[in-house]
Amino acid sequence: MNKFSFLYLIFFYCIASIFTLYGDIELDKQIIGSLSLIIIFGIPHGAIDNVILMSTSQISAAKFYIFYIFSIISYLIIWFIAPNFAFMFFLAMSAYHFGESQLANYNLPALFNKPSYLLWGISLISTLIYYNKNELYNLFSLFEDTINFNDLLQFKIIEIIFWISNISLFLLFIYLKSNNKIQTSTFTSEIFQIILIHITFILFPIIIGFTLYFIFLHSIKVLTQEFGYLKKMTENLSLFKFVKMLTPYTFISLLFVSIFLFISKTQIINISLLLFAIISFSVITLPHAIVMTKFYDTFKK
């Protein structure tokens, strides 16, 4: 068991104990708890994209900001022109990004790299939807501007993707282990983590289940990778200095989120909070995922 799985397991037991004692956690408390963890760990893990990209690509600050803003605005336009396509693209993009962060540390054969990343992420997202289909359906049905997403998440298709992706992922790890591409400890750790994710998505509501994964198996892991990389690139980089690097853009992100939340809640823009949250995460994820792909290409060298 690696340190990320250990942290995950601690919080898993804590939340399971709360459910055992109280039987349920109210939705507003789920949201508050999840948002707190996302603010502390989730947002910061993308708050030094400028430092990462400028160190891996040697581009200027001006070019970075042009790239970032152009990516966000372009994706926003797609959302308003073709929301269904934008939503499906978000799922596919997230799948690849999650899989890449999970497997980038391993020296996989070049032929397996990108397909393995996508397969791992598809397995994750299809598992989340498969075990929480009713909750997700009810959630999307609450608002007129998200109800159409239910038509895209046809259960039969999700069920097929779920079984194919999970079986294929298991077979992939067996192949990598049998051909000595990964060590036994790595194989065991990955299978244990996958089982843990399945149990989490089965037992907990979708918001809690995804937050546990996103924080402890994704965001904290990425922050650790970024710190390790920058420590090699920068002399005397301490944890305190690293946190200081994360702080400015974390607060800027929170400021913009607060502004758009106010705009949404006061109906200056007629959009539900749920769709606002999905769009916000997606438009930030696009440039972040591109930056991290470049980072992992450099990270593995």
C-alpha positions in Angstrom: 0.0 0.0 0.0 1.4 3.4 -1.0 1.1 6.6 1.1 -1.8 7.9 -1.0 -3.8 4.8 -0.6 -3.0 4.9 3.2 -4.4 8.5 3.4 -7.4 7.5 1.3 -8.1 4.6 3.6 -7.9 6.7 6.8 -10.6 9.1 5.4 -12.6 6.2 4.1 -12.8 4.7 7.6 -13.6 8.2 9.1 -16.5 8.7 6.7 -17.7 5.1 7.1 -17.8 5.7 10.9 -19.9 8.8 10.4 -22.4 6.9 8.3 -22.4 4.1 10.9 -23.2 6.5 13.7 -25.6 8.8 12.0 -27.0 6.7 9.1 -26.6 9.5 6.5 -24.9 12.8 5.8 -27.1 15.6 4.6 -26.4 16.9 1.1 -25.4 20.4 2.2 -22.8 18.9 4.6 -21.5 16.7 1.9 -21.0 19.7 -0.4 -19.4 21.8 2.4 -17.0 19.0 3.3 -16.1 18.2 -0.3 -15.6 21.9 -1.2 -13.4 22.4 1.8 -11.1 19.6 0.7 -11.2 20.8 -3.0 -10.2 24.3 -1.8 -7.3 23.0 0.3 -5.9 20.4 -2.1 -7.9 20.3 -5.4 -7.5 23.9 -6.6 -3.9 24.2 -5.5 -2.8 21.2 -7.6 -3.4 23.3 -10.7 -2.2 26.6 -9.3 1.3 26.4 -10.5 0.5 25.5 -14.1 2.4 28.6 -15.2 5.6 27.5 -13.3 5.3 23.9 -14.7 4.7 24.9 -18.3 7.4 27.6 -18.4 9.9 25.2 -16.9 9.1 22.3 -19.3 8.5 24.3 -22.5 10.6 27.5 -21.9 7.7 29.7 -23.1 7.3 33.3 -21.9 4.7 34.3 -19.3 2.8 36.2 -21.9 2.5 33.2 -24.1 1.4 31.1 -21.2 -1.5 33.4 -20.2 -2.6 33.7 -23.9 -2.7 29.9 -24.1 -4.6 29.6 -20.8 -7.1 32.3 -21.5 -7.6 31.2 -25.1 -8.2 27.6 -24.0 -10.8 28.6 -21.4 -12.7 31.0 -23.7 -12.7 28.5 -26.6 -14.1 25.8 -24.4 -16.8 28.2 -23.0 -17.9 28.9 -26.5 -18.2 25.2 -27.2 -20.3 24.8 -24.1 -22.8 27.4 -25.3 -22.9 26.2 -28.9 -22.9 22.4 -28.2 -23.3 21.6 -24.5 -23.8 17.8 -25.0 -20.6 17.6 -27.0 -18.8 19.7 -24.4 -20.0 17.5 -21.6 -18.8 14.3 -23.3 -15.5 15.9 -24.2 -15.1 16.8 -20.5 -15.6 13.2 -19.5 -13.1 11.9 -22.1 -10.6 14.6 -21.2 -10.9 13.9 -17.5 -10.5 10.2 -18.1 -7.2 10.7 -19.9 -6.0 13.2 -17.4 -6.8 10.9 -14.4 -5.2 7.9 -16.0 -2.1 9.9 -17.0 -1.5 11.1 -13.4 -2.1 7.6 -12.1 0.3 5.7 -14.4 2.9 8.3 -15.4 5.3 7.1 -12.7 5.5 3.7 -14.3 7.9 3.0 -17.2 5.3 1.6 -19.5 6.1 0.6 -23.1 5.6 3.5 -25.5 2.9 1.5 -27.3 0.9 1.2 -24.0 1.3 4.7 -22.6 -1.6 6.7 -24.0 -4.1 3.8 -24.4 -3.4 2.8 -20.8 -4.0 6.3 -19.5 -7.3 6.5 -21.3 -8.3 3.0 -20.3 -7.6 3.6 -16.6 -9.6 6.9 -16.7 -12.6 5.4 -18.6 -12.6 2.6 -16.0 -12.7 5.1 -13.2 -15.5 7.3 -14.6 -17.7 4.5 -15.9 -17.4 2.9 -12.4 -18.5 6.1 -10.7 -21.5 6.4 -13.1 -22.4 2.7 -13.0 -22.6 2.5 -9.2 -24.4 5.9 -8.8 -26.6 5.9 -11.9 -29.8 6.6 -10.0 -28.3 9.4 -7.9 -26.7 11.0 -10.9 -30.0 10.7 -12.9 -31.9 12.4 -10.1 -29.3 15.1 -9.8 -29.3 16.0 -13.5 -33.1 15.9 -13.4 -33.2 18.7 -10.9 -32.4 21.4 -13.4 -33.7 22.1 -16.9 -30.2 22.9 -18.3 -28.7 19.5 -17.1 -31.6 17.1 -17.7 -30.4 16.4 -21.3 -27.2 14.9 -19.9 -29.3 11.9 -18.8 -29.9 11.0 -22.4 -26.1 10.8 -23.0 -25.5 8.5 -20.0 -27.6 5.5 -21.3 -27.2 2.8 -18.6 -26.8 -0.1 -21.0 -23.9 1.7 -22.7 -22.4 2.6 -19.4 -22.7 -1.0 -18.2 -20.9 -2.3 -21.3 -18.2 0.3 -20.9 -17.9 -0.5 -17.2 -17.3 -4.2 -17.7 -15.1 -3.9 -20.8 -12.9 -1.2 -19.3 -12.5 -2.9 -15.9 -11.8 -6.3 -17.3 -9.4 -4.8 -19.9 -7.6 -2.8 -17.2 -7.2 -5.9 -15.0 -5.8 -7.9 -18.0 -3.4 -5.0 -18.8 -1.9 -5.1 -15.3 -1.6 -8.9 -15.5 0.2 -8.6 -18.9 2.5 -5.9 -17.5 3.3 -8.0 -14.5 3.9 -11.2 -16.4 6.2 -9.5 -18.8 8.1 -7.7 -16.0 7.1 -4.3 -17.1 5.9 -3.5 -13.5 7.0 -5.0 -10.2 4.9 -7.2 -8.0 4.5 -4.5 -5.4 3.3 -2.1 -8.1 0.8 -4.6 -9.4 -0.5 -5.3 -5.9 -0.8 -1.6 -5.1 -2.7 -0.8 -8.3 -5.2 -3.7 -7.9 -5.7 -2.8 -4.2 -6.3 0.8 -5.2 -8.8 -0.2 -7.9 -10.7 -2.4 -5.4 -10.7 0.4 -2.9 -12.2 2.9 -5.5 -14.9 0.4 -6.4 -15.9 -0.1 -2.7 -15.9 3.7 -2.2 -18.2 4.3 -5.2 -20.5 1.6 -4.1 -20.8 2.6 -0.4 -20.8 6.4 -0.5 -22.9 9.1 -2.3 -21.4 10.2 -5.6 -20.1 13.6 -4.2 -18.3 11.9 -1.3 -17.0 9.0 -3.4 -15.5 11.2 -6.1 -14.1 13.7 -3.7 -12.2 11.0 -1.9 -10.6 9.8 -5.1 -10.0 13.4 -6.5 -8.3 14.6 -3.4 -6.3 11.7 -2.0 -5.5 9.6 -5.1 -5.2 12.5 -7.6 -4.7 16.0 -6.3 -2.3 15.2 -3.4 -0.4 12.8 -5.7 0.0 15.5 -8.4 1.1 18.0 -5.8 3.8 15.5 -4.6 4.9 15.0 -8.2 5.1 18.7 -8.8 7.0 19.4 -5.6 9.5 16.6 -6.4 10.1 17.9 -9.9 10.5 21.6 -8.9 12.8 20.6 -6.0 15.2 19.1 -8.6 14.9 22.3 -10.7 15.1 24.8 -7.9 17.8 25.0 -5.2 16.6 25.1 -1.6 12.9 24.7 -2.4 11.2 24.0 0.9 7.6 22.9 1.5 6.9 26.4 2.8 8.2 28.0 -0.4 6.2 25.5 -2.4 3.0 26.4 -0.6 3.8 30.1 -1.2 4.0 29.4 -4.9 0.6 27.8 -4.8 -1.1 30.5 -2.9 -1.6 33.4 -5.4 -3.4 31.5 -8.2 -5.4 29.5 -5.6 -6.8 32.7 -4.3 -7.4 34.1 -7.8 -9.2 30.9 -8.8 -11.4 31.2 -5.6 -12.1 34.8 -6.4 -13.3 34.1 -9.9 -15.4 31.1 -8.7 -17.0 33.4 -6.1 -17.8 36.0 -8.7 -19.4 33.5 -11.1 -21.2 31.8 -8.2 -22.7 35.2 -7.4 -23.6 35.8 -11.0 -25.3 32.4 -11.2 -27.1 32.6 -7.9 -28.5 36.1 -8.6 -29.5 34.9 -12.1 -27.6 37.6 -13.9 -26.7 34.6 -16.1 -29.5 32.1 -16.3 -27.6 28.9 -15.5 -28.1 26.4 -12.7 -25.4 25.9 -10.0 -24.9 22.3 -11.1 -24.2 23.3 -14.7 -22.1 26.2 -13.5 -20.0 23.8 -11.5 -19.5 21.3 -14.4 -18.6 24.1 -16.8 -16.2 25.7 -14.3 -14.4 22.4 -13.7 -14.2 21.6 -17.4 -12.8 24.9 -18.7 -10.1 24.9 -16.0 -9.3 21.2 -16.6 -8.6 21.7 -20.3 -5.5 23.9 -20.1 -4.4 22.1 -16.9 -4.6 18.7 -18.6 -2.5 20.0 -21.5 0.1 21.5 -19.1 0.3 18.2 -17.2 0.8 16.1 -20.3 3.8 18.2 -21.1 4.9 17.9 -17.5 4.6 14.1 -17.5 6.6 13.9 -20.7 9.4 15.8 -19.0 8.9 14.1 -15.7 9.6 10.7 -17.1 12.8 11.7 -18.8 
